[in-house]
Amino acid sequence: MPITERRLITARLHRPGTGGLVPILVVLAMLLVLLTVRQPDFLAPSSLMSFLGRSAPIIVLAAGQYFVIVAGEFDLSVGSLVTAQVVVAARLIDSEPARTWPVVVLLLASGAAVGLVNGLVTTRLRVSSFITTLGMYLILVGAVYLWSDGAPKGGLSEQFRRFGRRAFEDLLLVGRLPYAVLVLLVVAVLAVLLTRSDFGRTLVAVGGNPRTAELSGVRVHHVKTMAFVLSGLAAAVAAILIGGYSGVSFQAGAGLEFGAITAVVLGGVALGGGRGSVAGAMLGALTLETLFTLMNFYGVPGALRTAVQGAIILLAVAVPARRALRR
């Protein structure tokens, strides 16, 4: 089949839209109003920039998770991948500034490699992505504990930590611009451009109806594998930001996989694939972080975070199922 014809068929299969951005924007606006009532200076430029910098890792993870979920799969390994990379980076850098950039490149390459393994096992061996990435989660947790003898060793250089901690100071209008926000902007632009490319449209088509996409000439295995690679790369970027902000810990990525999935479905991306936008996923992550910040300001116990995430995921599955039964 000619490439141009195949592209036309793929475009007809599904055209990615806004993914329901209006509802998530309304929710985000309401939460910001409530936050401003409780903390009047929250929307001050410097305060808002700091908040965006702290939220950057989960937003980046949500962007990566979007590619996997919209293709009809899951990636439960990203949280353990973040932890493993932070611990590995500290041991390899060992507070030596000269090792910073080689280790950063290694983290990005290893993140892509983990995603590649997840994708190949899922698509070539036909193992459920839920089982595949859960297995990878356990492998990474066990491997990092074994490699570090149960305790983080070494240290991150100041050059590495600046990505998550440092900022451009005394800027016009915003005052303070964290490096993490700049990284987030770059990731967001690349993610949006990718979703508007032939690959992005094909990915949504595969999630919507993989059989039809395959019959139209789409290499479904290749497309889904690339989605996992993108998720692994996003986890590597998040690990760099988290390591810079909070330092080395075996809890660095704890629970982030569920936070990313919650953010994606909150942003209007359909579990099961075929519908949603990466902008919606990233806004979902920002909304989730805003909600948690609001809960902190009002003294709501932090333990309820997990319950809130679980409720959002259940609603994301239950509401479409209820609508389907009524048809």
Secondary structure, 3 states (H helix, E strand, C coil): CCHHHHHHHHHHHCCCCCCCHHHHHHHHHHHHHHHHHHCCCCCCHHHHHHHHHHHHHHHHHHHHHHHHHHCCCCCCCHHHHHHHHHHHHHHHHCCCHHHHHHHHHHHHHHHHHHHHHHHHHHHHCCCCHHHHHHHHHHHHHHHHHHHHCCCCCCCCCHHHHHHHHCEEEEECCCEEEEHHHHHHHHHHHHHHHHHCCHHHHHHHHHHHCHHHHHHCCCCHHHHHHHHHHHHHHHHHHHHHHHHHHHCCCCCCCCCHHHHHHHHHHHCCCCCCCCCCCHHHHHHHHHHHHHHHHHHHHCCCCCCHHHHHHHHHHHHHHHHHHHHHHHC
